[in-house]
Amino acid sequence: MSNNKPDVSEFGSVDPAPPSENSGVLELRNTLCDEDERMFQRMRALFALRNIGGKESVESLAMAFESSSALLKHEIAYVLGQMQDDHAVPYLIERLEDKNEDLMVRHEAAEALGAIGNMVAMSTLEKYVDDDEDVIAESCEVAMDLLSWVSSKSMEYSS
């Protein structure tokens, strides 16, 4: 019996596209930010950047928050949360605070802030826990609890 299940990433997720085999951050950023590129190729670039990691990859992912695709921006916020890189915090705060941003993107930005575990995000999450949009308020509530939990776990490891 063959296993036709998709591969699980090193982040424990089954991604909607396999990562690009290209390893050049600049080329991946160009693909990700190209509004004329097929979404599948943009997703492949997104997951390759996540897998490469580091500040340059985070900045490349954040550049694509200018995209017109809410789906892509949601996925960017999600992978930034998976990466747990502090460099992503200001970009995610900006997405959460943008009332003109799609709710799906704002929700995922809040949850990603929780997953990163940087307490710098707590005041922003507290500010939006009473948001008029229930999905944002609830996401911030969950994110605050997750942030506290992640931050306490990282403190346990550093002791």
N, C-alpha and C positions, 0 to 999 in steps of 0.2 A: 504494500500500500504506500503510495507516494504522499509526501507532505506538501500540499499546495498552499500552505499558509504563508503569508508574507513574513519577511524577516523582522525580528524585534530589534530596535535600535539599541545602542549602548545606553540610552536613556530610559529603556524599558517601555518604549512606545512602539506601536505599529504606525509608521508614518504614511501619509497619503501618497507619497512618491519616494522612490529610492533616491539617496543623495547622488548628486552629480559626481562623476569620476574626476572632474576637473578639480585641481587643488589650488588654483590661483585665486586668491581673495579678490583681487581687482576684477578679474574676468567674471567670477561668481557674482560680485556686486553689480556689475554691468548687466548681467542676465536678470538678476533679481529685480532691478530697478527699471528694466525695459518694458514699458507699458504695451509694446507691440509683440512681445514674446509670448508664446503659449504659456498658460498658467502652469501646466505640468512641468515645463522646463524651469519656470521661476521657482516652483516648489522644490525641485531638485537642487537648485542653487541654494535655497534657504536651508535645506537640511545639511548640505555640504558645509555651509558656513557654520551652522550650529556644531557640527562634528569637529571642525577645525578649532573653533573656540578662540578666546583671547579678545583683547580690546579692539583690534582691527575688524574682526568678524562682527562683534557687537555693533560697532559703528556702521558697518556695511548693512547689517540688518535694519538698524534704526533709520538709515537713509530711505529705505523702502516704505517707511511709514507715510511717505508722500504719495504712495500709490492710490489709485482710485478704487482699488479692490478691497472691500471690507473683509472678505475671506482671507486674502493674503495678509492683511494687517493683523487679523485675529491670530493667524498661524505664527506670525512674527512674534507677537506678544507671548504666545504659548512657548515657543522655543527659547525665548529670552528667559522665561521662568525656568525652563529645564536646565539652561546653562548655569544658572545661579551665579552670574557674574555681576558684581557691584556696578560695573560700568553701565549696565542697562537701566539702573534705577532712575536717573533723570529722564530718560526717553520714555519710560513707562509711566512716570508721574505726569509727563506732558500729555500722553494719550488719555490717561484717566481724567485729567482736569479739563480736557477739550470737550465742552458740552455739544459741539457740532459733530463730534466723532460718532461713528456707528456704535450702538449699545453693545454689540458683540465684541467690539475691539476694546471699549472701555472696561467691560466685564473681565476680559482676559488680561488686560493690563493690571487690574487690581489683583487678580489671583496670582499673576506672575510676581508682583511685588511681594506678596506673602511668601511665595516659594523661595525667593532670593534670600529673605531673612535679614535684610539690612534695616536696622531700626530707624534709619533716616526716613523711610517711607511711612512710618507709623502716623505721623501728624497728618499727612495727606489722606491716608486711609480713614483716619478719625473724622476728617472734614467731610468725607463723602459717605459715611455710614448712615447718614440721614438724607441721602440724595432723593430727589423726587421720583426717580426711576427705581422701582423695587429691585430690579436685577442688579443695579449698581450698588445700592445700599446693602443688599444681601451678599454680594461678592466682596465688598469691603469688610463686612463682618467676618466672613470666612477667612479672608486674607489677613485680617488682624490676628485672628487666632493662630493661623498657620505661621505668620511671621513670628509671633511670640514663641511658638513651638520650635521652629527652625532655629531661631536665634538662641534659644536655651540649649538646644542640642549642640550647636557649634561651640557654645561656652563650655559644655561638658567635655568636649574633645580637646579644648585648649587648656583645660585644668591639669 
